Amino acid sequence: MIWHILRYWISFVLPVFYKRIQGKNIKNIQTKGPVIIAMNHPNAFTDPILISQISYPVKLRYLARGDAFKPGLVAWLLSRIGIVPIFRIQDGGKEGLKKNEEAYRLVNQLLKKNAKVIVFAEGLCIQERRLRPLKKGVSRMIFGSYEYLGENNNLTVVPVGINYSKPDKFRSSAFYNIGDPIPVKDFIEEYKLNPAKANNSFLQVLYPKMKELITHINNPENDEVVYHAEELFKKDLLKEQGLNYKDLSHDFIVLTQLTEKVNSAEIEKPELLAEFKTKAASYFKLLTKNNLRDWLIDPKNKNKVSSRSFLLRFLLLIAGLPFFILALIGNYVPYRLTDILARKIVKNKEFYSSFAIAFGMIFFLINYILWFTIIYHFSETIFPPLFICFVLILSGWFGLYYSPFKKKTFGIYRLLKNKALAAELFEKRKELVSLFNKF
């Protein structure tokens, strides 16, 4: 009951924080029978929340750090929404590891009821575009579950790769790339002969299957290079290949291509990569300093970056200003409270979106209850407060699109106003494109 209530409640908040949330091959985890879902883990509680949303009505359970289960209400609530505590030695020491026997027992009982259980196979949460080595405990748990379920059961492991554009940023995107199921029974003969060897064999199969579902940057020192390449070339590559930029599976195809170019260049053309890295950093630093974005400098957007375009956009801004002001009046306070409180509490960026989504659920609900109560006090019927709250919600949604439109419009103005800067940026970008094409 609690899980369903929270699921419907949060479904109004998730599309606000993330502009696009998509999954590919969802059917692979909605299948009948017991399923262990092996995922990477870049974004704390947001990772299981989003996949639970897109896989509905199937209810997903998942393993989470046991030290989050504070005795009393917190532990009860977490268990009610399907979270199973698991202890790492750095969290609970040897005593914590002993408690894991209870966790494995709960997981086995759930799987016996054909449940779907998420396991974060890397064993840690960190925001980066790469897959860390998988923990050996994952395969041991999988084979232990198979033994518990009995001979010839249909337990499968489904690899999942989570790909965020910017996981801790408002209005970014999240793509869940779901792979083909791996039948555990295919490894049982080897497991009976040599359990240790079978554990390693399973991880050697699972790792590359998970890796191909994410954009994997080999060297952390090249993270920024890939981000810059994405900013510079992604939209052009999508158009050239006839792909849809709104489809995150198409987006993933292009990002994988760009990532592989950088990975290859590190081995084959390291001097060229180093030159690109230096010049790209300089170019984007200049953009940031002048509050500009790369799309303004792209020659393909020349018609969009013109005095005529600016004038038209400015007129549209004026026309939409009353609705935007209404959006600010009705929604700005809970929005700011959510951001301020989340940033104050969160020490690691991996937890920002999780707390922002949770606070947003609370503050926006209180916000609309207050608006309803105040207006109802001066109204003779229930219809005026209902109508005004509906208008405030719509205006808030309008504001999500008006605000970036406004920023882009004034970005055009700033570039048109500074011809010398525009010329310098055009030349720098042209050089970057030439360098990257040599990859």
C-alpha positions, -999 to 999 in steps of 0.1 A, spaced: 0 0 0 27 24 10 48 15 -21 18 23 -44 11 56 -27 47 67 -29 49 55 -65 19 76 -77 31 106 -56 66 106 -69 54 101 -106 44 138 -105 79 149 -93 103 128 -114 93 144 -148 100 178 -132 135 171 -121 144 150 -151 134 163 -185 135 128 -201 133 94 -185 134 64 -208 141 27 -207 150 2 -234 139 -35 -233 118 -30 -202 101 -63 -210 133 -81 -199 126 -73 -162 88 -75 -165 90 -112 -174 76 -140 -153 98 -158 -129 126 -147 -104 149 -120 -117 181 -105 -102 188 -71 -119 225 -63 -119 230 -25 -123 257 1 -121 251 28 -94 259 64 -102 231 82 -84 221 69 -50 184 63 -43 175 79 -76 187 48 -96 162 23 -82 134 49 -80 136 57 -117 137 21 -129 108 12 -105 89 40 -122 94 29 -158 89 -8 -150 56 -3 -133 33 -22 -125 61 -47 -117 73 -39 -81 111 -40 -78 130 -46 -46 166 -37 -40 195 -41 -17 207 -9 1 233 0 27 223 -15 60 236 15 80 206 35 65 182 13 84 179 32 117 158 13 142 122 23 144 101 42 119 129 45 93 137 7 92 100 -1 90 93 24 62 123 12 41 113 -24 45 77 -16 35 88 -1 2 108 -31 -7 144 -23 4 166 -51 19 195 -40 41 229 -53 30 262 -46 50 296 -40 36 326 -46 59 333 -8 59 298 -1 71 291 -27 98 324 -46 102 323 -83 108 291 -80 128 274 -64 98 286 -92 75 269 -117 98 236 -98 94 238 -104 56 227 -140 61 193 -125 70 195 -103 39 202 -133 17 174 -152 33 149 -124 26 162 -121 -10 157 -159 -15 122 -157 -1 113 -129 -25 128 -147 -55 108 -178 -46 77 -156 -51 90 -146 -85 102 -111 -73 126 -88 -91 155 -78 -70 181 -51 -79 217 -56 -70 242 -28 -74 270 -50 -88 299 -25 -83 292 -23 -46 296 14 -45 279 46 -57 300 70 -77 291 94 -105 312 86 -135 308 72 -169 325 38 -165 319 5 -150 339 -5 -119 350 -41 -112 321 -62 -100 320 -75 -65 325 -113 -60 297 -113 -35 273 -107 -64 279 -141 -80 280 -159 -47 246 -145 -39 232 -155 -73 244 -191 -70 231 -192 -34 197 -181 -46 197 -207 -74 205 -234 -49 177 -222 -25 151 -222 -54 159 -258 -62 170 -277 -93 159 -266 -128 144 -232 -117 143 -203 -142 163 -177 -122 178 -151 -146 202 -122 -142 194 -91 -162 222 -66 -168 212 -29 -167 233 1 -176 222 35 -162 232 65 -183 225 101 -171 234 132 -191 241 150 -158 228 129 -129 228 157 -103 215 185 -125 179 197 -128 162 190 -161 188 165 -173 180 130 -187 181 94 -175 183 63 -198 180 28 -185 196 4 -211 184 -31 -202 203 -61 -216 193 -97 -224 186 -121 -195 214 -145 -185 201 -179 -173 219 -189 -142 213 -226 -149 238 -224 -178 266 -221 -152 253 -247 -127 273 -277 -140 305 -257 -137 294 -245 -102 289 -281 -90 324 -290 -100 342 -258 -89 322 -231 -72 351 -206 -71 357 -210 -108 320 -207 -116 318 -174 -96 346 -160 -117 332 -173 -149 298 -157 -142 314 -123 -135 335 -125 -166 303 -129 -186 283 -103 -167 309 -76 -167 311 -71 -205 274 -74 -209 269 -45 -183 298 -25 -198 282 -24 -233 251 -9 -218 268 23 -206 292 48 -221 324 36 -206 353 61 -206 385 41 -201 406 69 -184 390 92 -158 414 119 -171 394 119 -203 360 125 -187 360 162 -195 371 155 -231 340 133 -237 317 159 -221 332 185 -244 329 163 -275 293 156 -266 285 193 -264 303 199 -297 292 170 -319 262 151 -305 234 169 -323 252 169 -356 259 132 -354 223 125 -346 211 145 -377 238 129 -399 226 94 -389 189 102 -392 184 96 -354 159 112 -332 174 134 -304 143 129 -282 149 91 -282 175 84 -255 184 51 -271 195 70 -302 213 95 -280 232 65 -264 243 53 -298 260 86 -306 275 91 -271 290 56 -274 306 65 -308 321 97 -293 334 78 -262 350 52 -284 367 78 -305 382 93 -273 392 59 -260 409 50 -293 426 83 -296 442 79 -262 460 48 -276 465 57 -312 469 95 -312 477 106 -277 494 139 -288 463 148 -308 440 140 -279 462 161 -255 460 191 -279 422 187 -283 419 185 -245 438 217 -239 421 237 -266 386 224 -257 391 234 -221 402 269 -232 371 272 -255 346 261 -229 362 283 -202 357 313 -225 321 303 -231 314 300 -194 332 333 -186 308 351 -210 277 331 -200 274 315 -235 267 280 -248 283 261 -276 251 259 -297 253 296 -303 287 292 -320 278 263 -342 276 276 -378 246 253 -385 226 275 -361 235 307 -379 198 314 -387 188 310 -351 215 334 -339 205 366 -357 188 399 -349 156 387 -365 156 356 -344 163 375 -312 135 400 -319 110 372 -325 121 353 -293 120 385 -273 84 392 -284 75 356 -273 91 363 -240 70 394 -234 39 374 -244 47 347 -220 59 369 -191 25 371 -173 23 332 -172 60 331 -160 53 356 -132 23 335 -122 46 304 -122 71 322 -99 43 334 -75 28 299 -72 60 277 -73 92 296 -66 92 292 -28 90 254 -27 115 252 -56 141 273 -38 135 256 -5 141 222 -21 173 233 -38 187 252 -7 179 224 18 192 196 -5 225 214 -11 229 222 26 223 186 37 241 167 9 278 164 11 283 141 -19 268 150 -53 257 114 -57 229 121 -32 217 155 -45 190 144 -68 176 118 -43 172 145 -16 159 171 -41 132 148 -53 122 138 -18 121 174 -6 102 184 -38 76 158 -31 70 173 4 74 211 -2 53 212 -34 25 192 -18 25 216 12 27 245 -12 -5 236 -30 -23 226 2 -16 261 15 -27 278 -17 -59 257 -16 -66 265 21 -60 303 17 -82 306 -14 -109 283 0 -111 306 31 -122 334 8 -144 313 -14 -180 301 -11 -174 268 -29 -145 244 -35 -142 251 -73 -123 284 -72 -94 270 -51 -93 238 -72 -92 259 -104 -65 283 -91 -43 254 -79 -47 237 -113 -36 270 -130 -6 273 -107 5 238 -115 1 245 -153 20 277 -150 48 259 -131 50 235 -160 51 264 -184 80 279 -164 101 248 -169 102 256 -206 100 294 -204 131 298 -182 156 279 -206 140 297 -236 147 330 -218 183 321 -211 189 311 -248 173 343 -260 196 365 -239 225 343 -249 218 352 -285 217 389 -275 251 387 -257 268 371 -287 253 396 -312 264 424 -290 301 413 -289 312 407 -325 349 404 -316 342 376 -290 319 359 -315 347 358 -341 372 345 -316 349 317 -305 340 307 -341 377 303 -349 383 283 -317 354 260 -324 364 255 -361 399 244 -349 383 219 -324 361 204 -351 392 199 -373 412 183 -345 384 159 -335 379 148 -371 415 137 -372 407 112 -344 
